[in-house]
Amino acid sequence: MAKHDDNEDIDDQLADSRAQIEALQAAAADAEARASTARSELTEARNHAGEVEEQLARAASEREAAFGELSEVREALSSAQTTIREAAAKYRAAVLASAPDIPEDLVPEAEDIAEIDRGIEAARRVVGRVREKMEEETADQARALRVPAGAPVRRAPDVSALSPEDKIRLGLQQAAEREGR
């Protein structure tokens, strides 16, 4: 029976070994499935990473193009602002040349034509007020200094308000002056 016990032990060990082999095969199959899934996921991740890198490269390229356009727009804006400043200065000079009665100091040097127009209108109002004041003062002075044209009419003095005694004295005085001439 020792042989039989040994066979049973060997059969048990063999059964245990087979069970372990099957468990290992199942674990190996499971590990292989997980590895296959991991490889598949890795491949997908690599593909996705490639797509993201392509998108990033496109975005960087678009960004560089946008910076180039921005630089061009800034240059155009700077040029346009310079042109506007020059045009506003020429406009101001032309308006002042056409209105010599407006002092240059009263009109601001501005970049905005509307602001120059407001300054011109304000200057015209100031000049108008000054002109009116000067005309009023000139008229007042003319009235004060008015001298009638020609020589005054010669008339005898009005003696109607004098008393008879004063009238006699005046008459005698005038007669003496005539004889003394």
C-alpha positions in Angstrom: 0.0 0.0 0.0 2.8 2.2 0.3 2.8 2.3 -3.5 -0.7 3.2 -3.5 -0.2 5.9 -1.0 2.7 7.2 -3.0 0.6 7.1 -6.1 -2.2 8.9 -4.3 0.3 11.5 -3.1 1.7 11.8 -6.6 -1.8 12.1 -8.0 -2.7 14.7 -5.4 0.5 16.6 -6.2 -0.2 16.2 -9.9 -3.8 17.4 -9.4 -2.4 20.3 -7.3 0.2 21.0 -9.9 -2.4 20.9 -12.7 -4.7 23.2 -10.7 -1.7 25.5 -10.2 -0.9 25.3 -13.8 -4.5 26.1 -14.8 -4.5 29.0 -12.3 -1.2 30.2 -13.7 -2.5 29.8 -17.2 -5.7 31.7 -16.3 -3.5 34.4 -14.6 -1.2 34.4 -17.7 -4.2 34.8 -20.0 -5.7 37.5 -17.8 -2.3 39.2 -17.7 -2.0 38.9 -21.5 -5.5 40.3 -21.9 -4.6 43.2 -19.6 -1.3 43.7 -21.5 -3.1 43.7 -24.8 -5.6 46.2 -23.4 -2.7 48.3 -22.1 -1.0 48.1 -25.5 -4.2 49.1 -27.2 -4.7 52.0 -24.7 -1.0 53.0 -25.2 -1.4 53.0 -28.9 -4.6 55.1 -28.6 -2.7 57.5 -26.2 0.2 57.7 -28.6 -2.2 58.5 -31.5 -4.0 61.0 -29.4 -0.7 62.5 -28.3 0.3 62.8 -32.0 -3.0 64.5 -32.8 -2.5 66.9 -29.9 1.1 67.6 -31.0 -0.2 68.4 -34.5 -2.9 70.6 -33.1 -0.3 72.3 -30.9 2.0 72.8 -34.0 -1.0 74.3 -36.0 -1.9 76.6 -33.1 1.7 77.7 -32.7 1.8 78.4 -36.5 -1.5 80.3 -36.3 -0.2 82.2 -33.3 3.0 83.2 -35.2 0.8 84.3 -38.2 -1.4 86.3 -35.8 1.6 88.0 -34.3 2.8 88.9 -37.8 -0.6 90.3 -38.7 -0.7 92.2 -35.4 2.7 93.7 -36.1 1.4 94.8 -39.5 -1.8 96.2 -38.0 0.2 98.1 -35.4 2.5 99.6 -38.1 -0.5 100.6 -40.2 -2.2 102.1 -37.1 0.9 104.1 -36.2 1.2 105.3 -39.8 -2.5 106.2 -39.8 -2.2 108.1 -36.5 0.8 110.1 -37.9 -1.2 110.9 -41.1 -4.2 112.0 -39.0 -1.9 114.3 -36.8 -0.4 115.8 -40.0 -3.8 116.3 -41.6 -5.2 117.9 -38.4 -2.2 120.3 -38.2 -2.7 121.2 -41.9 -6.5 121.6 -41.3 -5.8 123.9 -38.4 -3.3 126.0 -40.4 -5.7 126.3 -43.3 -8.6 127.4 -41.1 -6.4 129.9 -39.3 -5.1 131.2 -42.7 -8.7 131.7 -43.9 -9.6 133.6 -40.7 -6.7 136.0 -40.0 -8.7 137.7 -37.2 -8.4 134.6 -35.0 -5.2 134.4 -33.0 -3.4 131.1 -33.3 -3.0 130.9 -29.5 -6.8 130.6 -29.1 -7.0 127.4 -31.2 -5.6 124.2 -29.6 -3.2 122.0 -31.5 -5.1 118.8 -31.5 -5.3 115.5 -33.3 -9.0 115.6 -33.6 -10.6 117.8 -36.3 -13.8 118.1 -34.2 -11.7 119.4 -31.3 -10.0 122.0 -33.7 -13.5 123.0 -34.9 -14.7 123.5 -31.3 -11.6 125.6 -30.7 -12.2 127.7 -33.8 -15.8 128.3 -32.8 -14.7 129.3 -29.3 -12.0 131.6 -30.7 -14.6 133.2 -33.1 -16.9 133.9 -30.1 -14.1 135.5 -28.2 -13.0 137.6 -31.1 -16.6 138.6 -31.7 -17.0 139.7 -28.1 -13.7 141.6 -28.2 -14.7 143.3 -31.4 -18.1 144.3 -30.0 -16.5 145.7 -26.9 -14.0 147.7 -29.0 -16.8 149.0 -31.3 -18.8 150.1 -28.2 -15.7 151.8 -26.7 -14.9 153.5 -30.0 -18.5 154.7 -30.4 -18.5 156.0 -26.8 -15.2 157.8 -27.4 -16.6 159.3 -30.7 -19.7 160.5 -29.0 -17.6 162.1 -26.3 -15.3 163.8 -28.8 -17.9 164.9 -31.3 -17.3 168.3 -32.7 -19.9 169.9 -35.0 -18.8 170.4 -38.5 -18.0 174.0 -39.6 -17.9 177.2 -37.5 -20.6 177.9 -35.0 -23.4 180.3 -36.0 -22.7 183.8 -34.7 -25.6 185.2 -32.8 -26.0 187.9 -30.4 -26.1 186.6 -26.8 -29.5 186.0 -25.4 -30.2 188.9 -23.1 -33.8 188.2 -22.4 -33.0 186.8 -18.9 -31.1 190.0 -17.9 -32.6 192.8 -15.9 -33.1 196.2 -17.6 -30.1 197.6 -15.6 -27.8 194.7 -16.7 -29.0 195.2 -20.3 -28.0 198.9 -20.2 -24.6 198.1 -18.8 -24.0 195.4 -21.5 -25.0 197.8 -24.2 -22.6 200.5 -23.0 -19.8 198.0 -22.7 -20.3 196.8 -26.3 -20.4 200.3 -27.6 -17.1 201.1 -25.8 -15.5 198.0 -27.3 -16.6 199.0 -30.8 -15.1 202.4 -30.5 -11.9 201.1 -29.1 -11.2 198.9 -32.0 
